[in-house]
Amino acid sequence: MTRPSGIASTTQSTLARVLLVDDEQAILDGLRRQLRTKFDITTALGGEEALRIMGSTPPFAVVMSDMRMPRMDGVGFLTAVREKYPDTVRLLLTGQTDMQSTIDAINLGQIHRFLMKPCPASAIEAVLRDAAELHRKTISERDLVKAAQAVVKGRDDATVTTVSESELGHVEGLQGQESTQAPRHRSLEQRLAEARATGSLSGQGH
């Protein structure tokens, strides 16, 4: 894994995180030199190493992979990225003219864009910027949805709490009434018992 050099960490934190994947170190070094002031660049030699990096570092906004690589080609790698890290925008850089491979990458990896080699640095930068902006919007919209759901849930919880307090007050009121009425019932029973004992209850002589 290669990290960008010569950029302060405070500056890197404001840049979109981009992972470049290729099986040729020279290509990765060239791309890093061209893009390191525009993005927070990480590079990986092949798909397997890229997946290890993605599993142990903060999320990447964009990943751009070469198509033809040993052990794991671009289609296999980008498909794995889609399954494990669906928010990461996926790009394919290929020198192949095999249309079927490109179709597979689009269908299976659901890539955002693909670029044909050789590709000018300016074109790569433009595509990366577009992909990073797409990622930013996707995350922002999802955060807004979560915030809205939290507000709705908070209102629902407040309503339940209010209703519960109202119901509790009603129950307590009924309990209060029972407690004030109970002595009256006991007093009446006592008076009846006393009347029987003294023979003053109506009908005692029959």
N, C-alpha and C positions, 0 to 999 in steps of 0.2 A: 504494500500500500504506500502511495506517495502523497504527502500532504503538500499544499502550496507553501512556498517559502517567500520571505521578504514582505509579508503582510501582517500587520498587527492583529492580534486576536480580536480586539474591539471592532476592527474593520471587517474581519471575516464574519463576525456574528451578524452583520447587516447584509451579507451577500447570500444569495441562494446557494444551497448545498447541491453540488453536482458530482455524480459518480461517472467516470469514464472507464469503459471496459474494453480491453483489446488484448490479444496475445502477443503483441509486439511492443516492447518497452520503448523503442525509439518513437513510435507513433504517439504513445501516451505522453512521453516527455515533450514532444513538439506541441501537442494540444495543450498541455499544462502551461507551457511558456506563453502561448498565445492567449489563454483565457484566464490566467490566474489573477489578474487585476479586476476582472469582471464578475467572477464567481468564486465561491469557496470550493476549490477543486480537490477531489480525491480520485486516485486512479487504482485500478486493479488489473492484474494479469490473468484474465480469463474469468469465466462465469462462476466457477466454484469459489475462487478467492473473493469475488465481488459479493457473493451471498454471505460469506463469513463476515465480511466487513459490514454489510447491511444489518447483520444480526447482532453486532456489538457496538454500533455507533448510533448517534441521533438520526432521525429520518432524513432521507434525501428528497429534495424537491424534484430532481430530474436524474434519470440514469440514461446514458447513451452507450450503446453496445455495438461492437463490430458483429457482423454476421458469422463469418467463418472463423471458428476457434476450435482447438482440439478439446476432446472430452465433453464439452458442453457448448453447443453453438448458440448463436444469438437468439434463435427461436426458443430453445429450451430455457435459456437464462431469463429472457423477458417474460416467458410464461410463468416461471417460478416467481419472478418479481411481482407480476400481476396478482398471483394467488396470495403471497405473503405480505406485500406492501402495495395495496391497490391505490393508495393516494399518490404514490410516486409516478410522475409522468415519464413514459417510456419512449425512447428514440432509438432508431436503428441506423447505423452507418455501415454501408455495404458497398463492396466493389463487384459483387456478383450481378450477373445479368439474368440469373435464374428467377423467372417471374413466380414460380411456385413457392420458392423460399420466401419471397417477399409477401405473397398472399398468406402463407402460414404465419409469418410474423404478425401480420395485421390481424388475422382471425384469432390466433391462439394467444399471442402476447398483447393484443389490443394496443398496439403502439400508436402514439400520437402523430408522429411523422417519421419518414425515413429519408435518408440522404444518400446520394450516390458518390462514391469515391471516383476521382479526387474532388474534394469539396473545399472551396475557399474558406479561410478562417472567418471572414465576415459573415458568410452564409451560416456557418455553424453557430456563431455568436448570436445571430438574429433568431435562429430556431431555438436555441437554449433560452434566450430571453422570453420568447413567446411561451415556451413550456413552463418556465419558472413563474410567469404571470398566471398561467392557467392553474398551476398548483396553488398559488397564493389565493386566488379567487375561490377555488374549491374548498380550501381549509377555512377561509373566512365565512363562506356561506354555511358550512357545516357548523361552525362555532355560533353563528347567528341563530341557526335552527335550535341548537342545544340551549342557548340562552332563552329563546322564546319558550321552549318546552319547560325550562326551569321556572319561568315566570308563571306560566299556566298552572304548573304543579303547585307552586307556592300559593296561588289564589285558591286552588282546590283545597289545599291543606288548611288554609285560613278559614274557608267556609265550613269545613268539617269541624274545626275547632270551635267556631262560633256556635254552630248548631249543638255541639256536644255540651258547651257551657250553658246554653239555653235549656237544654233538656235536663242537665244536672240541677239547675235552679228550680225547674218545675218539680222534679222529684223531691228535692230538699223541702220545697214548699208543702208538698203533700205530706211528707214525713212530719213537718212541723204541726200541720193540722191534726194528724193522728195523735201526736204527743199531747196536744192541748185538749183533745176530745176524750182521751183515755181516762183521765181522772173523773170526768163526768159519768162515764159508763160505770166505773167502779163505785162511785158514790151512790148511784141508783141501785146497784146490786146490794150494796150495804143496807140501804133503806128498806128494800124489800125483805131482806133477811131479818132486820129488826122488827118489821111489821109482823112477820110470821111468828117471830118469837113472842111477841106481846099479845098476839091474837087480834090485832087491830085490822088485819087484812080482810077485806070484804069477803063474806061467805065463810068465815072461820067456823060459825056455829052449825053449819049443815053437815 
